[in-house]
Each structure stands twice: as structure tokens, then as C-alpha cells.
Amino acid sequence: MNVDLFGGSVNVWLDAFIRLQLIVLLMTVVVMGYTYLERKIVARFNQRVGPQKTGPFGLLQAVADALKLVGKEDLRPRSADPWTFELGPYFVFIPVLMGFVIVPFMADWNIRLLELGLIYFVAVSGLSIIGWVMAGWGSDNRYALLGALRAVAQGISYELPLVLSVIALAMFAGTYNLGLIVEQQDQVPYIVWQPMTAMIFFIAALAELNRAPFDIPVGESEVAGGPFIEYSGIRWSMFQLAEYAAIFVMSIVFSSIFLGGYIWPFGEELGVGFQLLLTGAKALLFFFVIVWIRVSVPRLRIDQLMAYSWKVLLPLTLAQVMVNGLVLVNGWSEVVLLVTGLIGCAALVMITSRAVVRPRMPAMRTAPAMQGEAA
């Protein structure tokens, strides 16, 4: 059986092998680029320079890090469970690799555009939790196990708003196929009609990616690195590779369903080169915002993180699904979605601000006054 591969006809198994190699190559290049960019962006925010000594402008810093990790000794704790410890990184890495299947980079440039692509994406993205649990349990380390439990609690809590936001968007678009969703945004991106859905999806994505301020599973000051505290060398690098590759996949999915992907603006008229530029620019914008939040917002406590999902995001997402259903059933104008979405965004910002900015505690009496009163 032959299939089409970039204009040519090849065997289906050869097609799958070639596409797999392209995904691995793309993941490696993207992760190295993201590592360098994050260091430079964080350095600018902190009024520093960032990598400068390894190659021109520090461009070879990621290469140096990769060589260092490959050269490190691969150690395993004596009391660790051998099978669980060894397989944990693969159960984190492989779901991210599978996520590349439905990513539309340009027109007719993708691995596979599935009819239920968004459902496939949500299902695959949740599988990495298994790897976190295996890494935490198999390490026989209390910090690792605690980080794994945190990852499970956070993943379950924020998977619900993420899924419901995807359902709300699919209701409006009328399809789960990412390719069709992108093509429908040639005039107006869906973020205009679904602003609150986009905001909730972005927040839930941060939690799914374990990025600040939702990085409690790997908090250095609390769990000393989380589930992969006992990993070293190439196995630790697999967690790192999976994290940044997942950011890239999530950025493409977000831009595809809310920002018009490769087709808006002018992607259809200006050709494949401009489409690639659009995809890359939107992915970099998504990554920049993630890094900006990292250096600006402190880590949440576990009680704050859980309450924010169950008490704020989940009710607002359910309300968005209900509004979308009412608009579709009654045939109301899309302006209703815009107005209600902006009201929801304002409510989300207001609730978040009130939770963060709390009234000050009454001033404590000075020590001399207290001593005099006691005397």
C-alpha cells in the first residue's frame, strides 16, 4: 500500500518511518532553540546578558549542554525499581512525540490531519502523567514521590478546563479537525469570538506544561526537583526534551484553533513561505508569553492552584459551553459570543486579582510596647 509523501508515492511503512525521523529532528532543533531563547529572554528581564561565550552570541550553548548531558554517567539508585525507573522517561517523552501527528505547520505540510484531531490531542497530552508517576514511584525518593503526586493532582484538575475549552471551540467551529478549523479562520481568527475560551485554554496549558506559576511538581524550594530528582545524564535530558517539545506542540495547537494558524493573515495569498513564517512567529509569541509569566509571577501554593481550577476556571468554562450552545441552537449573532466572552474575561481577571491582592494584616504592636504592657 502506497501513500502520498510531499508529492511522491511511497510505501506506507517507509512513509511512517520518514515522518517519524522528521519529528525527532524537529523536536531536537526546536528544544535547542527554545533553551537558548529562554535563557536570553530571562537574562534580559533580569538585566543580564545571557549566554555569550559558547559560539557567536552564545548560540552553541544548547549544543554544549547536550554534549554535557550525553557525557554524564547514567546512575540509578540502588533501591529504585529498575523497570519503573527506566521506563518513566519514555512514558513522558512518547506522548509528546505522538502530539506532533496532528500539528498543521503549513498547508498540506503535516503528519496526519485526523477528523477527531482535537480529541486525539487531549487524549495524548494526558498520558504523560503516567510517566511522571512512574518516575516518582520508581525513584524510591520521597521528594520524587511527592512531586509525582502533585503532578497527578494538577494534571487532573486542569485537564477538565482544557477539555471543556476545546469542546467549546469545537462547538463553535463545528469540527474537531485542526486543518478545517485553520481554514475557517481565513477572515477572522476565533480568538475574536471566543476570547474567554482562549484565555482559559492558555492558563490550563500552562498547568499541563508544569510551567510557572504552575510548577509545583518540580519546585526546587519544596520538592528539590520533583519526580526526576534521581535522574541524570541522558535520562534527565529526555524530561527536558519532552517539556520544551510539549511547549512547541501546545503553541502550534493554540495558534491553530485561536489565532488562525498558518492562514491568517494573508497566509493563503502569500504562499508556503509566508505560512511557515506565520507558524513560527505565533509559536515564538506563545513561548515568549510563557517565559514572561515565568519571570513575573511567583509559584502558587498547592491550595491556591487547586482552588483556582475547581472554583474559577471550571465554572467559567462550563458557562462558555452553555453560551455557545444557546447561540448555536437559537441562531443568534456571533456578536453575542464576543460580548459574553469579554465579560467572562473581565470576570476572570477580577477574580484572579482579588485572589492575589489581599488586604494587609493589621500592624503588629512593637516589641517595647508589648514588654511595657506586660510589665
N, C-alpha and C positions, 0 to 999 in steps of 0.2 A: 504494500500500500504506500503510495506516494502522496506527499502534501506539498504545499507551496511554501517556499522559504525565500523571502526577499526577491520574489520574481522568478525563482527557479524551482524545479520539481525535484525533491529528494525523498529518500526513504523516511518513513515516519520515525524510526528509531534514530537514524542519523540526525533528523531534524530536532528531536528531543535532546540529543547529546550536544549539538552545536548551540542550541538555545541555553542549555544549562551552563556551558562554558562561558557564554557571553554574560550570563547573570553573575557568575562568580567573578569574572573580570571587572564588571561594572561595580559590584559591591566593593571590591578591593580598592579601586580607584576612588570611588565616592567616599569611602571611610577615611582614606588617607587625606583627601581634600578637606573633608569636614573636620578632621582632627586639627589640621593646620589652621583652618579658618576660625575654629572656636578659640584656639589659643591666641590668635591675633585680635579677635574681637574682644575677648575678656581682658587682654592686655590694654587695649585702648580705653575700655571702660574704667580700668584701674590706673590709668595714666602711666602705663608701662609700654615697653617696646614690643615684647614678644620674641619668638624665635628669630635669631639673626645670624648665628654662627654656622649653621649647617646649610651650606649651599647659598646661592644668591637669595637674599631676603628670607633666609630660613626655610626655603621650600623643601629641603631634604630632611626636615625634622621628622616627618612621618616615616620616611624611609629608615632613618636611624632608629626610631622607636620599634619599627617592625623587625629590623635585624637584631635589636637587643632582646626582644621577646622570643624570637626564634632561637637565639643562642642560649637563653636561660635554661637551667636544669628543670626538668619536669618532675616535681615532687608530689607525693601523695601521703597524707597522714597514715600512720601505722594502723590506727583504729578505724579508719574510714571504710565504708562499704565499697568494695572495689568496683562492682558493676554500676551501682548508682552514681558513684563519684565520677567514673569515666564517661558515662553516657549523658550526664547532666548538661554539659555544654552543647552537645548535639541536639538535644531537645529544645534548647533555646535558639540555636542557630538555624536549624532546618525550617521551622515555621516562618522565619523572616525570609529565607530563600524562596519558600513557596508563595510568599506575598508578592513577589515580583511577577508572578504569572499574569495577573490581571491589570498590571500597570500600563496605561497608554502613554507612551513617550511622545509619539507623533502620529500623524495619520498613517495607518497601515504599518506602524512600527510598534509591535507589541509581541508578547509571547502567545497569549490566548485571551480573547475577549469573550468571557462567559456570559450567558444570559442572566445568571444569578451571581454576577461578579461581586457585588457589594456583600451579599450573604456569604460568599466564599471568603472574602477579605475579613469579615468579622469573625468567622469561624476559625480561620487560620491564625489570626492575631491573638486569640485567646489560648492557643496551645502552648505558647512559651511559658505559661505559668507552671506547667508540668516540669519543665527543665529547671525552673527556679526551686521548686520543691525538692527535686532530686538532688540538686547541688547542695541545698541547705541540709537535707537529711543525711545524704551520703558523706558529708564532710566530718560528721561527728564533732561538731563545734557549736557551742551554744549561741554564739553571735550569728553564725551562718543559719542555724535553725530559726532563730528569732527573725532574721531578715527574710527568710523564706515565708514564714507565717505572715509577716507584714505584706509581702508581695501578693500573697493569695488574697488577703482581706482587701487590699487596694484594688487588685485586678477585678475581683467580683463586684465590688462597689461601683467602679467606674465603667465597667463593661456595659452595665444597664443604660446609663445615659448615652453612651456611644452607640449602642444598638438602636435605641429609640430615636436618636437624631438621624441615623441612617434610614430608618423606616420613614420618618417624617419627610426627608428629602426624596426618598423613592416614591412616596405617595404623590408628591408634587410633580416629580419628573415622569411618573408612570412607567418606570422600568428600573431594573437593578443592573442593567448592562452599562458599564462605565463608558464604553465607546459611544453609545446612544446619548448618554447624559451629557458628554462633552459636546457632541454635535448640536444638541438642543440649545446650547449657550452661545451661538454664533452672534447673537444680538445683545443680549443682556445676561450677565452671569447670575447664577442662582443665589449668590450671597445678597443680592438686592432684595429678593423676595423672601429669603429665609435667613435674616441676619442673626436671630437668636439661635437658630439651629447651628449655624456656622460657629458661633461663639461657644456653645456647649460642646460641639464636636471637638473644637480645638482644646478646650480645657480637659475633656476626657482623654484626648490623645496624649496630652502631657502626662496624665496619670498612667496611661497604658505604657508610655515610654519610660516611666520612672525618672522623669526629668524634674528639676526644681520648679516649683516648691513641693512637688510630689515625690521626692526622692528618699522617703523614709526607709524603703527596703535596703538601701545601700548607704545610709547616713554614717559618715565616718565618726562623728562625735557620739553616736548612740550604739551602733552595731558594728563599728570598725570595718565597714566594707560590705557587710551583708552576706548573701549566700555564697559568693565566690572569694571569701577571705582566705581559704586554704588553697586556692588555685594559683598556679604560677606559669610563667612561660607561655607556650603556645595555647594552652587550655584557657588561661585567663584572657588571652587576646581574642579567643572566639566569643567570649561575652562582650568584649569591646566592639568587635566587628558586628555582632548582631545588634547592638544598641544603635550604632550610627547608621547601619543599613536600614533598621526599622524606622529611623527618623526620615530617611530618604523616601522609603515607601509611603509612609504616612503623609509626607509633604506632597507627593505626586497625587495621592488619592484626594487629599484636601483640595488641592488646586483643580483637580478634575471635576469634583462634584460641586464646588462653590465658586471657583474663580475662572471657569471656562476652559481650564486645561490648556491644550496647545492651540485652541481655535479662537480664543478671544484675547485681545482684539486683533483683527486683521490677519489671523493665522491662516484662514482659508484662502485669502487672496495672495499673500506674500510667499507661500510655498513652504517646503520642508525645512529649509534652513532657519527661517523665522520661527517656525513651530518649535524647533529644538531650542532656540533662544528663549522663547516664552516658557517652555517647560523648565529650563534651567533657572531662569530668573525667578519664577514663582517658588521653586524648591529652595533657592537661596534665601528668598524673603521669609519663608516659613522657618528656615533654620536660624536666620538672624533674630527673629522674634523670640524663638526658644532660648537662644543664648542671652538675649536682652533680659528676659524674665529671670533667667538663672542668676544674673549678677544684680538683680534689682529686688527680688522678693525672697525673704527668708523661708526656710523649710517649715512646713506645717507640722503641728503635733498630730499624733495619731487620732485623737478625738476630734480635732478640727477637720482633719481630712475626711473621716468617715461621715461626720455630720454634714459637711459641705455637699457630699454626693447625695445622701439619702434625703436631706431636708431641703436642699436648694435645687440642685441640678435635675434630680429625678422628677419632682413635681412640675418644674418648668418645661421639661421635655414632654411629659405627658400632656400638658396644656397645649404645647405646639402641635402634637399629633392630633389632638381633638380639634383645634382650629383648622388645621389642614383638611381634616375630614369634613367639617362643616362647609368649608369653602368649596370643596370638590362636589359634595352632594347637592348643594344649593346653587352651584354655578355662579358664585359671587366673583367680583373682580379681584385680580391679583393685588390690587392696592390694599385690600383688607389684610392680606398677609404681610405686606410691608409695614403697615401701621401697627398691627399687633406684634410683629417681630421687633420693631423699635421700642414699643412699650415693654416687651419682655426683656430686651437688652438693658433698658434703663432700670427695671426692677432687679435684674441680676447684678448690675453694678452697684446699686443702692444697698442691696442685701450684703454683698461682699464687703463694701466699705464699712457698713455698720458692724460687721463681724470683726473686722480688722482694727478699726479705730474705736477703741473703747474709752469710756470716761476714766479719768485719772482717779486713783485711790486717794482718800483723804490723807493729807500730810501727817506724818508721824511726829509726835512731840519729841523735842530734843532731849538728849540724854541728861544734861544738867537739870532741866526742869523736872524730869521724872525722878531723879535722885533726890531733889529738894522736896518733892511731894512725898516721897517715901520716908524721908527723914521727919 
